[in-house]
Amino acid sequence: MTNNDANGRRNRDQAWPGAVHWDLGLSGQHGGEILWRCEALRAGKLYNSSLFGSREEAEQFAAKMRESEPDQMFNVEAIKASAVWN
């Protein structure tokens, strides 16, 4: 990205190496084409949606949540990463 300073000179926006930290959660470490989405439904309406890098992670999360939130239904499904990040 470029911008102009007060004297009309063109400057480039830059960041120091290592100054930017991208935290994408557990799914950020997964580089494949498939992600796993765990959706929590309550009374037929979407309550929460979480992304995971593997099916095992999503299933473990759903199992723990079923214990603590018995009134919610949990659905685990595979989705393409391109549907989430362009």
C-alpha positions in Angstrom: 0.0 0.0 0.0 1.3 3.5 -0.8 0.4 6.9 0.5 1.5 10.5 0.1 3.2 12.4 3.0 2.7 16.2 3.6 5.2 17.1 0.9 3.5 14.9 -1.7 6.2 12.2 -1.7 5.0 8.6 -2.1 5.7 6.4 0.9 5.2 2.6 1.2 3.6 1.2 4.4 5.9 -1.4 5.9 6.1 -3.5 9.0 9.2 -4.6 10.8 9.9 -8.3 10.3 8.5 -10.3 13.2 6.3 -7.3 14.4 3.1 -8.8 13.0 1.7 -11.9 14.6 -1.2 -13.6 13.0 -3.2 -15.8 15.4 -5.7 -17.8 13.4 -6.3 -20.3 16.2 -6.1 -24.0 15.8 -7.2 -23.9 12.1 -4.4 -21.5 11.2 -1.8 -24.3 11.6 -3.7 -26.4 9.1 -2.6 -25.9 5.5 -4.8 -28.4 3.7 -7.9 -27.9 1.5 -10.3 -29.3 4.1 -11.3 -27.8 7.4 -13.8 -29.2 9.9 -16.7 -27.1 11.2 -18.5 -27.8 14.4 -21.8 -26.0 14.7 -23.8 -25.8 17.9 -27.6 -25.6 17.4 -30.1 -24.6 20.1 -33.8 -24.8 19.4 -33.1 -25.3 15.7 -31.0 -22.1 15.4 -27.3 -21.7 14.9 -25.8 -20.7 18.3 -22.0 -21.1 17.6 -19.7 -22.2 14.8 -16.0 -23.2 15.3 -13.3 -24.3 12.8 -10.8 -27.1 13.4 -7.8 -28.4 11.4 -8.8 -32.1 11.8 -11.8 -34.2 12.3 -10.5 -35.6 15.6 -10.2 -32.0 17.1 -13.7 -31.2 16.0 -15.1 -34.4 17.4 -13.3 -34.0 20.8 -14.6 -30.5 21.0 -18.2 -31.6 20.3 -17.9 -34.4 22.9 -16.8 -32.0 25.6 -19.5 -29.5 24.7 -22.2 -32.2 24.8 -21.2 -32.9 28.4 -21.4 -29.3 29.5 -24.3 -28.1 27.2 -26.8 -31.0 26.9 -29.5 -28.7 25.5 -27.5 -28.1 22.3 -27.1 -30.2 19.2 -23.6 -30.4 17.7 -22.9 -31.1 14.0 -19.4 -31.8 12.6 -18.9 -31.4 8.9 -16.0 -31.1 6.4 -15.8 -27.8 4.4 -13.4 -26.5 1.8 -10.9 -24.0 3.2 -11.6 -21.7 0.2 -15.2 -21.3 1.5 -13.7 -19.6 4.6 -10.6 -17.8 3.4 -10.3 -16.4 -0.1 
